[in-house]
């Protein structure tokens, strides 16, 4: 039969995009506020809040980048309606951080803190997902400052705002509370496959007090 044995085209293999999304070939720069200056001698990553040992854990930049390095091939879905497919993200898995600085047994959520006090809240299960990664690289190259260098969080199964750029630490929480964009009208969960873009779409159990 004609064409038998030929590889499928990339279009035929392309996974379905979440509703309302369009395929993006490049990587647009989207963020709120200025790009922070990286000062390696002052940079530290903190884990605090309801830790298992009831204390704070910190890493310098050299210490954090010495943690086990992993690559994850995953899509990125921006709430502005573009999606990048099959990017290779390199960095430290979130669960690796949680193993080194574990949460207390009653922790339910994590607040991810970034430069300028920016924050984003996640369910603990989303944070500990096998593909959630603190990325330092994309497609084998260091992130640029505009894209989050030295560290940004990638949570592939949620909208990209749930993974802040310029991350500086995480706070373990025993109850949910909204982060920066969640306080400004974005959905508390942010599942692109359910098109959870805005807070008015929230249902019981999706957010604090609901």
ChimeraX attribute file (.defattr): number of C-alpha atoms within 10 A of each C-alpha:
attribute: neighborCount
match mode: 1-to-1
recipient: residues
	/A:1	4
	/A:2	5
	/A:3	7
	/A:4	6
	/A:5	7
	/A:6	7
	/A:7	9
	/A:8	9
	/A:9	8
	/A:10	8
	/A:11	7
	/A:12	8
	/A:13	9
	/A:14	10
	/A:15	11
	/A:16	7
	/A:17	17
	/A:18	16
	/A:19	11
	/A:20	13
	/A:21	19
	/A:22	15
	/A:23	12
	/A:24	14
	/A:25	10
	/A:26	9
	/A:27	11
	/A:28	12
	/A:29	8
	/A:30	11
	/A:31	13
	/A:32	6
	/A:33	8
	/A:34	9
	/A:35	16
	/A:36	13
	/A:37	11
	/A:38	12
	/A:39	10
	/A:40	11
	/A:41	9
	/A:42	8
	/A:43	14
	/A:44	17
	/A:45	19
	/A:46	18
	/A:47	24
	/A:48	22
	/A:49	20
	/A:50	21
	/A:51	21
	/A:52	16
	/A:53	12
	/A:54	12
	/A:55	11
	/A:56	14
	/A:57	16
	/A:58	15
	/A:59	17
	/A:60	15
	/A:61	17
	/A:62	12
	/A:63	11
	/A:64	15
	/A:65	15
	/A:66	12
	/A:67	15
	/A:68	11
	/A:69	15
	/A:70	15
	/A:71	19
	/A:72	22
	/A:73	14
	/A:74	18
	/A:75	21
	/A:76	21
	/A:77	27
	/A:78	20
	/A:79	22
	/A:80	14
	/A:81	15
	/A:82	20
	/A:83	23
	/A:84	19
	/A:85	17
	/A:86	14
	/A:87	15
	/A:88	16
	/A:89	27
	/A:90	23
	/A:91	26
	/A:92	24
	/A:93	26
	/A:94	21
	/A:95	18
	/A:96	18
	/A:97	18
	/A:98	16
	/A:99	11
	/A:100	11
	/A:101	19
	/A:102	20
	/A:103	25
	/A:104	16
	/A:105	10
	/A:106	13
	/A:107	19
	/A:108	17
	/A:109	21
	/A:110	26
	/A:111	24
	/A:112	24
	/A:113	24
	/A:114	22
	/A:115	16
	/A:116	12
	/A:117	11
	/A:118	18
	/A:119	25
	/A:120	22
	/A:121	27
	/A:122	26
	/A:123	17
	/A:124	18
	/A:125	11
	/A:126	19
	/A:127	24
	/A:128	20
	/A:129	15
	/A:130	14
	/A:131	21
	/A:132	24
	/A:133	29
	/A:134	27
	/A:135	29
	/A:136	23
	/A:137	20
	/A:138	18
	/A:139	14
	/A:140	12
	/A:141	11
	/A:142	18
	/A:143	19
	/A:144	13
	/A:145	15
	/A:146	15
	/A:147	21
	/A:148	23
	/A:149	20
	/A:150	24
	/A:151	27
	/A:152	22
	/A:153	27
	/A:154	29
	/A:155	27
	/A:156	22
	/A:157	19
	/A:158	25
	/A:159	25
	/A:160	22
	/A:161	23
	/A:162	27
	/A:163	26
	/A:164	24
	/A:165	27
	/A:166	24
	/A:167	25
	/A:168	24
	/A:169	19
	/A:170	21
	/A:171	20
	/A:172	26
	/A:173	23
	/A:174	17
	/A:175	12
	/A:176	21
	/A:177	18
	/A:178	19
	/A:179	20
	/A:180	15
	/A:181	18
	/A:182	22
	/A:183	13
	/A:184	11
	/A:185	12
	/A:186	21
	/A:187	22
	/A:188	28
	/A:189	23
	/A:190	24
	/A:191	19
	/A:192	22
	/A:193	15
	/A:194	10
	/A:195	17
	/A:196	20
	/A:197	21
	/A:198	17
	/A:199	19
	/A:200	10
	/A:201	12
	/A:202	17
	/A:203	9
	/A:204	8
	/A:205	10
	/A:206	16
	/A:207	16
	/A:208	11
	/A:209	8
	/A:210	8
